[in-house]
Amino acid sequence: MKFIPLLSLLFVSYRAVNAYSNCQGCRVILEENGVKWGVENNDWCIVSSSCNKNDPENQCFSFPEYMCCKGCDVVEDDGETTKWGIENNEWCGLKESCYKETTKPYNYNPAIQFKEAPGNYLQRCQQAGKIVKESYNGINGRNSLNVYLPYGYDEKKQYNIFYLMHGGSENENTIFNNEVQLNNILDNMIMKGELEPLIVVTPTFNRCECRTFYKEFRESVIPFVEGKYSTYAKSTSAADIKASRMHRGFGGFSMGSASTWAVFINCLDICAYYMPLSGENWEADGAYMKAKTVADAVDKLGLKKNQYFIFCATGSEDIAYPNMNPMMNEMKKMSQFVYTSDFSKGNFYYLVANGKTHWWGYVRHYIYDALPSFFHEV
């Protein structure tokens, strides 16, 4: 509650309504006989019927308790999207447009090359996030997943979310275990300002198949996770999940990459960012058809080229390279894909790490290279 000194008023007695002017703001102190009363300049006033939540001028976090600021001058900062100003000697909340105006464009690299995370990024970070083990009842029965929450996670804030799938003969615990240690890399990237704080979820396809997990992803995993943790989905309704698609990503390694392509083809309406790692599309045969089924998914929804993004990666000595590389070459020829890692200008990129093989010890660095490019084109 924000306070500006007011005359102490304990109750409203009978009064002639016409004797009072309309309030400048919309803060209701008392409602009496259908009249909403506020207090401004140490006197009672009538809250106007124009105090409508649907009015574009009233679109800010503080309304209707406090009016929205007309300007963007910050007096007090309570968090990423809760910034306050003072206008006409009254507290007001800054509109979302103020944040967009002050946010600097992301500095993309149009041709990202393989680069390993610094060695100390594999060490425990002094600002470590939290990994929560969760169980849920899905369409394939009882299942488990892990949720990485960044350091300082605040349920009052909204977070981008990235779902990351393991490979064959692995499970939901693989990615955050002591061998892969992706959580340490994430922690250090966030602490160094290289990555915006986000939620990372590691589910499993072990109760179905990697190619059919997209059904559980849509019907069970997203509603469970995003109903409990704070993302850009206002609710778990189909409409709100779809509306927040630009803040949601999916990736996976090896068989998890097959899951990723299947999610793209079947869930593109609810997820915008994709990271297939060391694995091609299993939903078709032959390089051209593998690429075409991905392009067809785009055409089916009629999406614009700035509404979906794919960052692929593998090693030149990876067992997946001989099958993945021809598919990538076919995608480069198709009009649905604009090839660059600058996602402000294109939507498709393919990183090849020279000499690297089919191993999480390399793949975790692909994630280090790719993930900072996600979630800026919203």
Secondary structure as UniProt FT lines:
FT   HELIX           17..19
FT   STRAND          30..32
FT   TURN            33..34
FT   STRAND          35..40
FT   TURN            41..42
FT   STRAND          43..46
FT   TURN            49..50
FT   TURN            53..54
FT   HELIX           56..58
FT   TURN            61..65
FT   STRAND          76..77
FT   TURN            80..81
FT   STRAND          83..87
FT   TURN            88..89
FT   STRAND          90..93
FT   HELIX           96..102
FT   TURN            110..111
FT   HELIX           119..122
FT   TURN            126..127
FT   STRAND          130..138
FT   TURN            139..140
FT   STRAND          141..149
FT   TURN            151..152
FT   TURN            155..156
FT   STRAND          159..165
FT   TURN            168..169
FT   TURN            172..173
FT   HELIX           174..176
FT   TURN            178..180
FT   HELIX           182..191
FT   TURN            192..193
FT   STRAND          198..202
FT   TURN            206..207
FT   TURN            210..212
FT   HELIX           213..216
FT   HELIX           217..221
FT   HELIX           222..228
FT   HELIX           238..243
FT   HELIX           245..247
FT   STRAND          248..253
FT   HELIX           255..267
FT   TURN            268..270
FT   STRAND          273..277
FT   HELIX           287..301
FT   TURN            305..306
FT   STRAND          309..315
FT   TURN            316..317
FT   TURN            319..320
FT   HELIX           321..333
FT   TURN            335..336
FT   TURN            343..345
FT   STRAND          348..353
FT   TURN            354..355
FT   HELIX           360..370
FT   HELIX           371..373
FT   TURN            374..375
//
